[in-house]
């Protein structure tokens, strides 16, 4: 055994982030166990034959293995000279370190000059499926790494669907970037692209440079090409500039500045189209901006900013957005601070909106502060105080404005056990209004409203062991009861600033509130009854859940906005059923007892084979939503159709108007090293006319084609296509 000191520099840094190999890949990433390397500069040599001249040289022959602190070398023959400082090996040489494995004809290492040279090589990156060949690889501790006549691909050996070839690739010492010269990109054996020079990252650190372009087409934009440029300004700052060419609209510039600090993070987005070439657009200069920040001011204080704006109502419809969709009617503009302790929560914010389209002007809360205090007075008696101070303003000069101050102390007696829960609450709800600009209205300049509220709630859980489908299971029966009383006070002299009527489901029946906001608090004298039944398997997994409930009014409602003119509410019911390991059903419905008419319902039936394989049929019905009836049916599907093929689709149809609302079809081929995706879609454009009304008869359609070459910026992509194609998809159940 020959021991001496030697120096071996790392051959290549990681060229790409590690990725999980696909099951159908013929090439599997190699691994390397760093524990086999020596320590303290030792060199260990094993061979069949050895001839050693002390302090001069050593010759090794037959299954030679050389282990150092940096790498492991295997060869047919090896010669070590200069007291271990020079190593030369030849004949089926294998060189491996934590970054790379190289097979070559010979390797020449000089630790004095810190140079390494490998001839006629085949290399594979450790932990990654990338591999290639090079006529010569030289490593110099001073200058770096040079590969001559080199190739690279992530495809299986002998089945190179794509490949990069270059006359030279060099990586300077200490640099995070490599340089390639005379680079050709091949599909099969056909050269399709040439670059005389380009630079590329050789580590997982962020690097300045071009990102992959995004190419799509639609009837709204024409051919749409976006080319992002990433600028790594500092370790905690970066900027992405994305020129976007649209053949139907012109050239748009998109930008995103991001920052990360010890106390928070945020981003600034600006998009600008100086001149829209589309004749349907009345706006020449079009823009969108967003400022977002979330951070800590101190241990208990937080700062939140979300400020958005755009040039016109049709900006998102025509040009799209990464933050909003064409169905949104408001853009947020909020600035707030928050304070949190175990017993006290406080928030203060300025809440404004950018309104899209012809929608009623929304009141701005400038400012709005909320405080909640919690305390345990005794073991069974709790105190909770909710308070709020807000000033509501409106852009309309004729609209009333108001200062609102609300305080609601609550005493509660909670009692919780495994078998159920009992709760008694008593609250005083005091709200003060100072209203201005009310001369031509029925509102009062000053209102002080004080209400009392009493709530009694209880539920019990009964369980019974039984057999279900031949398996041991548990059936539960969980009745719920609530009595709610709220005193009455006339409220017609109070404006509606942040209040609207809520829709109820089974859980909403026990909410005790008819409205969002505080401008209307309904008088109540009612009993709510409900029951839930669950079927649990031996692993406590829910197989079946059914809930039903209804409110019974003991006296007539006097607050007009609540509109409770019946003896009882609609019956609300929900059903979730795991029919089998693959079939799941969900339905919820609300039926009025007087007319036995369905007011709202939704139904979903889903077959799910695995994470990426599912088919869902759904139907949604609302008898009256803002004066319109909703009656829609939808089909969503995602399914692998062959070993390398996957498709995703969705289709929604309006049964009232007998027309499609949206259709999407995506088809993708994916192998180990590349993928191609084609997507076709058609949907309502939802453009606004000059009066601000939304058109309901115009459609936008488009087709996009995308190539992904893994190892040079791409990654497994079927999941992202599934998420795009299943936009709006929700699992149809709440089973645990």
C-alpha positions in Angstrom: 0.0 0.0 0.0 1.4 3.4 -1.1 0.5 6.5 1.0 1.4 10.1 0.3 -0.3 13.5 0.0 -2.0 14.5 -3.3 -4.3 17.3 -4.5 -7.2 16.7 -6.8 -9.5 19.6 -7.8 -13.2 19.0 -8.4 -13.8 18.5 -12.1 -17.2 20.1 -12.6 -19.7 21.8 -10.3 -23.3 20.7 -10.5 -24.6 21.8 -13.9 -28.3 21.6 -13.0 -30.6 21.1 -10.0 -31.2 17.4 -9.3 -34.5 16.1 -10.6 -36.4 12.9 -9.9 -36.0 10.3 -12.7 -39.2 9.3 -14.4 -40.1 5.6 -14.1 -39.9 5.1 -17.9 -36.3 6.5 -18.2 -33.7 4.1 -19.3 -30.9 6.2 -17.7 -30.9 6.5 -14.0 -28.8 9.1 -12.2 -25.6 7.8 -10.6 -24.8 8.4 -7.0 -21.5 8.8 -5.1 -20.7 8.0 -1.5 -18.3 10.7 -0.2 -17.5 8.5 2.9 -15.2 6.4 0.7 -12.8 9.3 0.1 -9.7 9.6 2.3 -8.9 12.2 4.8 -5.9 14.4 5.6 -4.5 14.2 2.1 -4.0 10.5 2.1 -3.7 8.5 -1.2 -4.6 4.8 -1.0 -3.7 2.6 -4.0 -4.8 -1.0 -4.5 -3.7 -3.2 -7.4 -2.8 -6.8 -8.4 0.9 -5.9 -9.0 3.0 -3.1 -7.7 6.6 -2.0 -8.1 7.8 0.7 -5.8 11.1 2.7 -5.9 11.3 4.4 -2.6 11.1 8.2 -2.8 11.0 8.0 -6.6 8.1 6.3 -8.3 5.6 3.4 -8.1 4.1 1.3 -10.9 0.8 -0.4 -10.5 -0.8 -3.0 -12.8 -4.1 -4.9 -12.8 -7.4 -3.6 -11.4 -5.8 -0.4 -10.0 -7.9 1.6 -7.6 -6.6 5.0 -6.4 -8.5 6.8 -3.6 -7.8 10.3 -2.6 -9.6 13.0 -0.5 -11.2 14.4 -3.7 -11.9 11.5 -6.0 -11.6 7.8 -6.8 -9.7 6.6 -9.9 -9.8 3.1 -11.4 -7.6 2.0 -14.3 -5.7 -0.9 -15.9 -2.3 0.7 -15.2 -1.1 3.6 -13.1 2.2 5.4 -12.4 2.8 7.6 -9.4 5.9 9.8 -9.3 7.4 12.7 -7.4 6.4 11.3 -4.0 2.7 11.0 -5.0 2.5 14.5 -6.5 2.1 13.2 -10.1 -0.4 10.5 -11.1 -0.8 9.0 -14.6 -3.3 6.3 -15.3 -4.4 4.6 -18.6 -6.6 1.9 -19.9 -10.4 1.9 -19.1 -9.9 4.8 -16.7 -12.8 5.8 -14.4 -12.7 9.0 -12.5 -15.5 9.8 -10.0 -16.1 12.5 -7.4 -19.2 14.0 -5.8 -20.0 16.0 -8.9 -19.2 13.8 -11.9 -18.2 10.4 -13.2 -15.8 10.2 -16.2 -14.7 7.3 -18.3 -11.6 8.0 -20.4 -8.5 6.5 -22.1 -6.1 8.2 -19.7 -5.9 10.7 -16.8 -2.9 12.8 -16.0 -2.7 14.6 -12.6 0.0 16.9 -11.3 -0.7 18.2 -7.8 2.3 20.5 -7.9 0.9 22.6 -10.8 -2.7 21.5 -9.7 -3.6 20.4 -13.2 -5.7 17.5 -14.4 -6.1 16.2 -17.9 -8.5 13.5 -19.2 -8.5 12.2 -22.9 -11.3 10.8 -24.9 -14.0 11.0 -22.2 -17.6 10.0 -21.5 -19.0 11.8 -18.5 -22.2 11.7 -16.4 -23.3 14.2 -13.8 -23.9 12.8 -10.3 -27.5 12.9 -9.1 -28.7 14.1 -12.5 -29.4 12.3 -15.8 -27.3 14.6 -17.8 -24.3 13.1 -19.7 -22.1 13.6 -22.7 -18.7 13.2 -24.3 -15.5 15.3 -24.7 -12.3 14.8 -26.6 -10.4 16.4 -23.8 -11.1 17.6 -20.3 -8.5 19.7 -18.6 -8.8 21.1 -15.1 -6.4 23.8 -13.8 -6.7 25.0 -10.2 -5.8 28.5 -11.3 -7.8 29.0 -14.5 -10.6 26.5 -14.2 -12.2 23.8 -16.4 -12.0 23.4 -20.2 -13.9 20.8 -22.3 -13.1 20.5 -26.0 -15.4 19.1 -28.6 -18.0 18.4 -26.0 -21.6 17.2 -26.1 -24.4 17.2 -23.5 -27.9 15.7 -23.3 -30.3 14.3 -20.7 -31.6 11.6 -23.0 -30.7 7.9 -22.6 -27.5 6.7 -24.1 -28.0 5.7 -27.8 -31.4 7.4 -27.9 -30.4 11.1 -28.0 -33.6 12.9 -29.1 -31.8 16.2 -28.5 -28.2 17.1 -27.9 -26.0 20.2 -27.5 -22.5 20.1 -29.1 -19.8 22.8 -28.7 -16.2 23.2 -29.8 -15.3 24.3 -26.3 -16.9 24.9 -22.9 -14.9 26.7 -20.3 -15.6 27.4 -16.6 -13.3 29.8 -14.9 -12.2 29.2 -11.3 -14.6 30.8 -8.8 -17.1 31.7 -11.5 -20.8 30.7 -11.4 -21.0 30.9 -15.2 -19.7 28.8 -18.0 -18.9 29.9 -21.5 -19.7 27.9 -24.7 -18.3 28.5 -28.2 -19.6 27.4 -31.5 -22.7 25.7 -30.0 -25.1 23.6 -32.1 -28.4 22.4 -30.9 -29.5 19.0 -32.5 -32.8 17.3 -32.7 -31.7 13.8 -33.5 -28.9 14.2 -35.9 -30.3 17.4 -37.4 -28.8 20.7 -36.4 -31.6 23.3 -35.8 -29.9 26.1 -33.9 -26.4 27.7 -33.8 -24.9 30.2 -31.4 -21.3 31.4 -31.8 -21.1 32.1 -28.0 -23.3 32.0 -25.0 -22.9 31.9 -21.2 -24.8 29.6 -18.8 -25.0 29.0 -15.0 -23.0 26.1 -13.5 -24.4 26.3 -10.0 -27.8 26.5 -8.3 -27.1 30.2 -7.6 -29.2 32.8 -9.3 -27.6 34.2 -12.5 -28.3 37.1 -14.8 -29.4 36.1 -18.2 -32.2 35.1 -20.5 -35.0 32.8 -19.3 -37.0 30.5 -21.5 -39.5 32.4 -23.8 -43.2 31.8 -23.7 -45.0 31.5 -27.1 -48.8 31.4 -27.4 -51.5 32.6 -29.7 -55.1 33.8 -29.3 -57.7 35.9 -31.1 -57.2 38.7 -28.6 -53.4 39.0 -28.9 -52.4 37.2 -32.1 -49.1 35.5 -31.9 -47.8 36.2 -28.4 -44.0 35.9 -27.7 -42.7 36.9 -24.3 -38.9 36.8 -23.6 -37.9 37.2 -19.9 -34.5 38.6 -18.9 -33.4 38.0 -15.3 -31.1 40.4 -13.6 -29.5 39.1 -10.3 -28.9 42.5 -8.8 -27.8 41.3 -5.3 -28.3 38.2 -3.1 -31.6 39.7 -1.8 -32.7 41.7 -4.9 -33.6 40.8 -8.4 -35.4 42.1 -11.4 -37.1 40.4 -14.3 -37.8 42.3 -17.5 -40.1 40.7 -20.0 -40.6 42.3 -23.5 -43.8 40.9 -25.0 -44.5 41.0 -28.7 -48.2 40.6 -29.7 -48.9 40.7 -33.4 -52.4 42.1 -32.8 -51.5 44.7 -30.2 -47.9 45.7 -30.3 -44.9 45.5 -27.9 -45.5 45.4 -24.1 -42.9 45.6 -21.4 -43.5 43.7 -18.1 -41.2 44.0 -15.1 -41.0 42.4 -11.6 -38.7 43.7 -8.9 -38.4 41.4 -5.9 -36.6 41.9 -2.5 -36.0 39.9 0.6 -35.0 41.3 3.9 -34.6 40.0 7.4 -37.9 41.6 8.4 -40.0 40.9 5.3 -40.3 40.5 1.6 -42.1 42.1 -1.3 -42.3 42.8 -5.0 -43.1 45.6 -7.4 -44.8 44.7 -10.8 -45.2 47.2 -13.6 -46.7 46.4 -17.1 -46.9 49.0 -19.9 -48.2 48.8 -23.4 -47.5 52.3 -25.0 -49.8 51.9 -28.0 -52.4 49.2 -28.5 -52.8 48.4 -32.2 -56.1 46.6 -31.7 -58.9 48.7 -33.3 -61.4 47.3 -30.7 -59.4 49.0 -27.9 -60.1 52.7 -27.2 -57.0 53.0 -25.0 -53.6 53.7 -26.4 -51.5 53.7 -23.3 -52.3 50.7 -21.2 -50.7 49.7 -17.9 -50.9 47.6 -14.7 -49.0 48.0 -11.5 -48.8 46.1 -8.2 -46.9 46.8 -5.0 -46.8 44.1 -2.4 -45.0 43.9 0.9 -45.3 41.6 4.0 -43.0 42.0 6.9 -42.4 42.5 10.6 -42.0 45.8 12.3 -41.1 44.2 15.6 -41.8 41.0 17.5 -45.6 41.6 17.6 -46.1 44.1 14.8 -46.6 43.3 11.1 -46.9 45.5 8.0 -48.9 44.5 5.0 -49.2 46.3 1.7 -51.2 45.2 -1.4 -51.7 48.1 -3.8 -52.9 47.5 -7.4 -54.1 49.6 -10.3 -54.7 49.5 -14.1 -55.4 51.8 -17.0 -58.8 50.5 -18.2 -61.6 47.9 -17.5 -60.5 45.6 -20.3 -56.8 45.3 -19.5 -57.1 41.9 -17.7 -59.5 40.6 -20.3 -57.3 41.6 -23.3 -53.8 41.2 -21.9 -54.2 38.7 -19.0 -52.7 38.9 -15.5 -50.6 36.8 -13.2 -52.6 38.1 -10.2 -56.2 38.5 -11.3 -58.6 36.8 -13.7 -61.3 38.2 -16.1 -64.1 37.5 -13.6 -62.7 39.9 -10.9 -64.6 43.1 -10.4 -62.3 44.8 -7.9 -58.5 45.3 -7.4 -57.3 45.7 -3.8 -55.5 48.7 -2.5 -54.7 48.1 1.2 -52.1 49.3 3.7 -52.3 47.8 7.1 -50.5 47.1 10.4 -51.3 44.3 12.8 -50.4 43.5 16.4 -50.8 40.0 17.9 -50.4 38.6 21.4 -52.0 35.6 23.0 -54.8 37.8 24.5 -55.0 40.8 22.1 -55.3 41.2 18.3 -55.2 44.6 16.7 -55.3 45.6 13.0 -55.4 49.0 11.4 -55.6 49.4 7.6 -56.6 51.7 4.7 -58.8 49.7 2.4 -59.5 51.0 -1.1 -60.5 49.4 -4.4 -60.0 49.8 -8.1 -63.4 49.0 -9.6 -63.6 47.1 -12.9 -66.6 47.7 -15.2 -70.0 49.1 -14.5 -70.4 48.1 -10.8 -71.7 50.2 -8.0 -69.1 52.4 -6.4 -67.6 50.7 -3.4 -67.1 52.4 -0.1 -63.5 52.8 1.0 -62.5 52.3 4.6 -60.0 55.1 5.3 -59.0 53.9 7.9 -60.4 50.8 9.5 -59.2 49.5 12.9 -60.2 46.3 14.7 -59.4 45.1 18.2 -60.2 41.8 19.8 -59.4 41.1 23.5 -59.7 37.6 25.1 -59.5 36.6 28.8 -60.4 33.7 31.0 -62.2 35.1 34.0 -62.7 31.7 35.7 -62.2 28.1 34.6 -65.6 28.1 32.8 -66.2 31.9 32.2 -64.6 33.7 29.2 -64.6 37.3 28.2 -64.3 38.5 24.6 -64.4 42.1 23.5 -64.6 42.9 19.7 -64.3 46.5 18.7 -64.0 48.4 15.4 -63.5 52.0 14.3 -63.8 52.8 10.6 -64.4 55.8 8.4 -66.2 55.1 5.1 -65.7 57.4 2.1 -67.0 57.2 -1.5 -65.7 58.7 -4.8 -69.2 59.9 -5.5 -69.7 63.4 -4.3 -73.4 62.8 -3.5 -72.9 59.6 -1.6 -73.1 59.7 2.3 -69.9 59.2 4.3 -69.8 57.8 7.8 -67.7 57.3 10.9 -68.6 54.0 12.6 -67.6 52.9 16.1 -68.6 49.4 17.3 -68.0 47.6 20.6 -69.3 44.1 21.5 -68.4 42.6 24.8 -69.3 38.9 25.2 -69.4 36.6 28.2 -69.3 32.9 27.3 -69.7 29.7 29.3 -68.1 26.9 27.1 -68.2 23.3 28.1 -66.5 20.8 25.9 -66.1 17.1 26.2 -65.4 14.1 23.9 -69.1 13.4 23.7 -70.1 16.9 22.7 -70.2 20.6 23.5 -72.4 23.1 25.3 -72.0 26.9 25.0 -73.9 29.9 26.4 -73.1 33.4 25.2 -74.4 36.8 26.1 -73.4 39.9 24.1 -74.1 43.6 24.0 -73.7 45.1 20.5 -73.2 48.9 20.6 -72.6 50.8 17.3 -72.3 54.6 16.9 -72.6 56.3 13.5 -71.7 59.9 12.5 -73.0 60.3 9.0 -72.4 63.2 6.6 -73.8 64.3 3.3 -77.2 62.9 4.2 -79.4 66.0 3.5 -81.3 64.4 0.6 -81.6 60.9 2.2 -83.6 59.2 4.9 -80.4 58.7 6.9 -79.7 60.4 10.3 -76.5 62.4 11.0 -76.1 60.6 14.3 -77.2 57.1 15.3 -76.4 55.1 18.4 -77.7 51.5 18.2 -77.5 49.1 21.1 -78.7 45.5 20.8 -78.6 42.6 23.1 -77.9 39.0 21.9 -78.2 35.6 23.6 -76.9 32.4 22.1 -77.3 28.8 23.4 -75.6 26.1 21.4 -75.1 22.4 21.9 -74.2 19.2 20.1 -73.9 15.6 21.1 -72.0 12.8 19.4 -73.4 9.2 19.5 -71.4 6.3 18.1 -72.3 2.8 17.2 -70.0 0.0 15.9 -71.4 -1.9 12.9 -70.4 -3.7 9.7 -70.2 -1.8 6.4 -69.5 -3.7 3.1 -68.1 -6.5 5.2 -65.7 -4.3 7.2 -65.8 -3.0 10.7 -67.0 0.6 10.9 -68.4 3.3 13.2 -71.6 5.1 12.6 -72.1 8.5 14.3 -75.3 10.5 15.0 -74.5 14.2 15.8 -77.6 16.4 16.5 -77.0 20.1 16.9 -79.2 22.7 18.6 -79.0 26.5 18.7 -81.3 29.2 20.2 -80.5 32.7 19.1 -82.2 35.9 20.3 -81.2 39.4 19.1 -83.2 42.4 20.2 -84.7 44.8 17.6 -83.9 48.4 16.8 -84.9 50.4 13.7 -81.9 50.7 11.3 -83.3 52.3 8.2 -81.5 55.6 9.1 -78.1 53.9 8.7 -76.4 53.6 5.4 -75.1 50.4 3.8 -71.3 50.8 3.8 -69.8 47.3 3.9 -72.9 45.2 4.4 -74.6 42.6 2.2 -76.9 39.6 2.8 -75.1 36.3 3.3 -76.0 33.0 1.6 -76.5 30.1 3.9 -75.3 26.5 3.8 -75.6 23.9 6.6 -72.7 25.5 8.6 -74.1 28.9 7.9 -77.4 28.1 9.6 -75.5 28.2 12.9 -73.5 31.3 12.1 -76.0 33.7 13.9 -75.4 36.4 11.3 -77.5 37.4 8.3 -75.1 40.0 6.9 -71.5 40.8 6.4 -70.5 44.0 8.1 -72.3 45.8 10.8 -74.7 48.2 9.1 -77.5 45.8 9.5 -77.9 43.4 12.5 -81.1 41.3 12.2 -83.4 40.8 15.1 -83.6 37.1 15.9 -85.8 34.8 17.9 -85.1 31.5 16.3 -84.2 27.9 16.8 -81.8 26.1 14.5 -81.8 22.3 14.3 -79.4 20.2 12.5 -77.9 16.7 12.4 -74.8 15.1 10.9 -74.1 11.5 10.5 -70.7 10.0 9.6 -69.6 6.5 8.6 -65.9 5.9 9.7 -63.9 2.9 8.6 -61.4 1.0 10.8 -58.8 3.7 10.1 -61.2 6.5 11.1 -61.4 7.6 7.5 -64.8 9.1 6.6 -66.7 7.0 4.0 -70.0 8.8 4.2 -71.1 12.2 5.7 -74.6 13.6 5.6 -75.7 16.9 7.1 -79.1 18.6 7.2 -80.4 21.6 9.0 -83.1 24.3 9.1 -83.9 27.5 11.0 -87.3 27.9 12.7 -88.4 31.5 13.3 -90.4 32.0 16.5 -91.4 35.6 15.7 -91.6 37.8 12.6 -88.5 39.6 11.5 -88.6 43.4 11.7 -85.3 44.4 10.0 -86.5 44.8 6.5 -83.2 44.0 4.8 -83.2 40.5 6.3 -86.4 39.6 4.4 -87.4 36.7 6.7 -91.1 36.6 5.8 -91.5 32.8 6.4 -91.8 30.6 9.4 -88.6 28.8 8.6 -85.6 29.0 6.4 -84.8 26.8 3.4 -83.7 23.3 4.3 -80.0 23.0 3.7 -78.4 19.6 3.2 -75.0 18.2 2.2 -73.8 14.8 1.2 -70.2 13.5 0.8 -69.8 9.8 -0.2 -66.7 7.8 -0.8 -68.5 5.2 -3.0 -65.3 3.2 -3.5 -61.5 3.7 -3.5 -61.9 5.6 -6.8 -65.5 7.0 -6.9 -66.5 10.1 -4.8 -69.7 12.0 -4.8 -70.7 15.4 -3.3 -74.0 17.3 -3.3 -75.4 20.2 -1.4 -78.9 21.7 -1.8 -81.2 24.3 -0.4 -85.0 23.8 -0.7 -87.7 26.2 0.4 -90.4 24.5 2.4 -93.2 26.7 1.2 -92.8 25.9 -2.5 -90.5 22.9 -2.4 -88.4 24.7 -5.0 -84.6 24.2 -5.1 -83.0 27.6 -4.5 -79.3 26.5 -4.8 -77.6 23.2 -5.5 -74.3 21.8 -6.6 -73.5 18.2 -7.6 -70.2 16.6 -8.4 -69.3 13.0 -9.2 -65.6 12.1 -9.6 -63.6 9.1 -10.6 -60.0 9.4 -9.4 -57.5 6.7 -10.3 -54.4 8.4 -9.0 -53.0 11.9 -8.6 -53.0 12.7 -12.3 -55.9 10.5 -13.5 -59.4 11.8 -12.8 -62.7 12.6 -14.4 -65.3 14.9 -12.7 -68.8 15.8 -13.8 -70.4 18.7 -12.0 -73.6 20.8 -12.0 -74.3 24.2 -10.4 -77.7 25.9 -10.0 -78.6 29.2 -8.3 -82.2 30.4 -8.8 -81.4 34.1 -8.2 -77.9 35.6 -8.0 -78.0 39.3 -8.5 -81.1 39.0 -10.6 -79.7 36.2 -12.8 -80.3 32.4 -12.8 -77.2 30.2 -12.9 -77.6 26.8 -14.4 -74.3 25.3 -15.6 -72.8 21.8 -16.2 -69.1 21.0 -16.4 -66.8 18.2 -17.3 -63.1 18.2 -16.2 -60.7 15.4 -16.9 -57.0 14.6 -16.6 -55.7 11.3 -17.9 -52.5 9.6 -19.1 -53.4 7.9 -22.4 -50.1 6.1 -23.0 -46.8 5.7 -21.3 -45.5 9.1 -22.5 -48.8 10.8 -23.4 -51.1 12.8 -21.1 -54.2 14.9 -21.8 -56.2 17.4 -19.8 -59.5 19.0 -20.6 -62.5 20.9 -19.2 -65.8 22.0 -20.7 -68.5 24.2 -19.1 -71.9 24.8 -20.6 -74.7 27.3 -19.8 -78.0 25.3 -19.9 -80.1 28.5 -19.8 -78.5 30.0 -22.9 -77.7 26.6 -24.5 -74.0 27.5 -25.3 -70.6 26.7 -24.1 -68.9 29.0 -21.6 -65.4 27.6 -21.7 -63.5 24.8 -23.3 -59.9 23.7 -22.8 -57.9 20.9 -24.3 -54.2 20.1 -23.6 -52.2 17.2 -25.1 -48.6 16.5 -24.0 -45.9 14.1 -25.0 -43.2 13.7 -22.4 -40.0 11.5 -22.3 -37.0 11.5 -20.1 -35.3 14.4 -21.7 -37.9 16.5 -23.6 -41.6 17.2 -23.8 -44.0 18.9 -26.3 -47.3 20.4 -25.3 -50.2 21.8 -27.4 -53.1 23.6 -25.8 -56.3 24.9 -27.4 -58.9 26.9 -25.5 -62.0 29.0 -26.1 -63.8 31.1 -23.5 -66.0 34.1 -23.1 -64.0 37.3 -23.4 -66.1 39.2 -20.9 -65.0 42.6 -22.5 -66.6 45.8 -21.3 -68.2 48.2 -23.6 -68.0 52.0 -23.3 -70.8 52.2 -20.8 -69.0 49.7 -18.6 -71.4 46.8 -19.3 -69.9 43.4 -19.8 -70.6 41.7 -23.1 -71.8 38.1 -22.9 -71.6 37.1 -26.6 -67.9 37.4 -27.5 -65.4 34.6 -27.3 -61.6 34.5 -27.3 -59.9 31.4 -28.6 -56.2 30.5 -29.0 -53.7 27.7 -29.5 -50.2 27.4 -27.9 -47.3 25.1 -28.6 -44.4 24.7 -26.1 -41.3 22.6 -26.2 -39.4 21.7 -23.0 -35.9 20.3 -23.0 -35.0 18.9 -19.6 -31.7 19.7 -18.1 -31.5 23.2 -19.8 -34.3 24.9 -17.8 -37.2 22.5 -18.2 -38.5 19.9 -15.7 -41.3 17.4 -15.4 -44.2 19.3 -16.9 -47.3 17.2 -16.9 -48.3 18.4 -13.5 -48.2 22.1 -14.5 -50.3 21.3 -17.6 -52.8 19.5 -15.3 -53.0 22.5 -13.0 -53.5 24.9 -16.0 -56.1 22.6 -17.6 -57.9 22.0 -14.3 -58.2 25.7 -13.4 -61.2 26.1 -11.2 -61.2 22.4 -10.3 -62.0 21.6 -6.7 -62.1 18.2 -5.1 -65.8 17.4 -4.7 -65.7 16.4 -1.0 -64.7 17.4 2.5 -64.0 13.9 3.7 -61.0 13.6 5.9 
